[in-house]
Amino acid sequence: MPEELQLKPHKLKVRKERIGKCITKYGFLPKSLWKIGSKPAALTGYVSDKIGKGSYAGGAWRGDRLSQFHPEVSRRCIVYWSDRGDWLLDPFSARLPRLLVARAHGRNSIGQDISREFFEHGYKKLLERKTLDQTKVLIKEKDRLRIQDENGTITETRYGDSRNLSFVPSNFIDLVFASPPYYNLEYYGPEPQQLGHGSDVGEGDKPTYQEFLNGIKEVITECRRTLKSDGYCVWNVQDFRKDGVYYDYHGDTIQLFKEVGYVHHDTVIFNLFSLSQMNFTRCDINKYTAKIHEYILIFKNRGMRAGASTISHSKSSSRSFVMSPSR
Ligand SMILES: C[S@@+](CC[C@H](N)C(=O)[O-])C[C@H]1O[C@@H](n2cnc3c(N)ncnc32)[C@H](O)[C@@H]1O
């Protein structure tokens, strides 16, 4: 290599120090390809609950552990794209896998889901942590629970349709983080407001893919209203096949976000599944490849027009959201 292209020893040292600082700060290097190994022991209890009907997703049989969200993926996204004391919003919060990791890392969080079964499961789980985390219950209603741990971190779960997030002030959230529904692939519950439907309704009553995407678009439009102008939106998706048709779900999602006005900031690909879970026979017969990667799509809310919010933001409205027990 020509001498002028070689890194000088002192530059190498600076670079190594910077890499070292990154690892110390985040626990991983901020690269675009993540190999996700086993679950960190401290976080395993947050996701290993069995719930839901068995289903295939992404070509893998998920048994009774429907759509588990890997806590290490949550951890990386949360520590990299938010800071302690920030507010996180999850519009498809299900069994609260992202909220619980946010809480463990000192982020306030609010989640909403339309599955009654998942909501009640998460509700119970938050109450169970009461003694363990010295938690105070601030609000306890049928469709809403807000708790606060000894460090002052607030966690709130709500039951409802996230096409309406009017209970969150505009320009208030630092990080939106979600694992959205998968069209008609998975069954989450019988609620008519579910954006997709699995085995619960007949083929004729299921939404078309376009209708499903329209629902997602309504949710991300609401999320954008709640997001601060310098906030991030992190969306974890995987492409999928249904009845022999390949759905470019991540590509369609990027398109939706752009239409709503977000800026596409980054994309991470991660490998989650072990080879033993994949059905290679089906792949070989159809000349498919087995999907062993997922996408983390990161968007920014830059470019929000002044006055575009449907609810005006003021410091006092955010403060009352944080302080008021019955907003
Ligand atoms: C992929 S799942 C999330 C599961 C998550 N990965 C986990 O590990 O628990 C998508 C979630 O979106 C929820 N959902 C679907 N339509 C909704 C809507 N209109 N409003 C709120 N939540 C909705 C479903 O109930 C389901 O819990």
PDBQT file of the ligand as one rigid body, heavy atoms in Angstrom, charges set to zero:
ROOT
HETATM    1  C1  LIG A 401     -46.093  -8.239  15.351  1.00  0.00    +0.000 C 
HETATM    2  S1  LIG A 401     -47.242  -8.042  16.665  1.00  0.00    +0.000 S 
HETATM    3  C2  LIG A 401     -46.242  -7.434  17.893  1.00  0.00    +0.000 C 
HETATM    4  C3  LIG A 401     -45.797  -8.597  18.677  1.00  0.00    +0.000 C 
HETATM    5  C4  LIG A 401     -44.476  -8.313  19.326  1.00  0.00    +0.000 C 
HETATM    6  N1  LIG A 401     -43.417  -8.585  18.360  1.00  0.00    +0.000 N 
HETATM    7  C5  LIG A 401     -44.287  -9.130  20.581  1.00  0.00    +0.000 C 
HETATM    8  O1  LIG A 401     -43.249  -9.741  20.682  1.00  0.00    +0.000 OA
HETATM    9  O2  LIG A 401     -45.133  -9.171  21.444  1.00  0.00    +0.000 OA
HETATM   10  C6  LIG A 401     -48.264  -6.708  16.182  1.00  0.00    +0.000 C 
HETATM   11  C7  LIG A 401     -49.234  -6.202  17.235  1.00  0.00    +0.000 C 
HETATM   12  O3  LIG A 401     -50.039  -5.183  16.601  1.00  0.00    +0.000 OA
HETATM   13  C8  LIG A 401     -51.285  -5.166  17.270  1.00  0.00    +0.000 C 
HETATM   14  N2  LIG A 401     -52.260  -4.401  16.468  1.00  0.00    +0.000 N 
HETATM   15  C9  LIG A 401     -52.818  -4.711  15.281  1.00  0.00    +0.000 A 
HETATM   16  N3  LIG A 401     -53.676  -3.740  14.883  1.00  0.00    +0.000 NA
HETATM   17  C10 LIG A 401     -53.636  -2.762  15.844  1.00  0.00    +0.000 A 
HETATM   18  C11 LIG A 401     -54.264  -1.505  15.995  1.00  0.00    +0.000 A 
HETATM   19  N4  LIG A 401     -55.151  -1.035  15.105  1.00  0.00    +0.000 N 
HETATM   20  N5  LIG A 401     -53.969  -0.762  17.091  1.00  0.00    +0.000 NA
HETATM   21  C12 LIG A 401     -53.093  -1.226  18.033  1.00  0.00    +0.000 A 
HETATM   22  N6  LIG A 401     -52.484  -2.415  17.946  1.00  0.00    +0.000 NA
HETATM   23  C13 LIG A 401     -52.733  -3.181  16.860  1.00  0.00    +0.000 A 
HETATM   24  C14 LIG A 401     -51.612  -6.648  17.448  1.00  0.00    +0.000 C 
HETATM   25  O4  LIG A 401     -52.578  -6.858  18.431  1.00  0.00    +0.000 OA
HETATM   26  C15 LIG A 401     -50.232  -7.223  17.792  1.00  0.00    +0.000 C 
HETATM   27  O5  LIG A 401     -50.070  -7.278  19.195  1.00  0.00    +0.000 OA
ENDROOT
TORSDOF 0
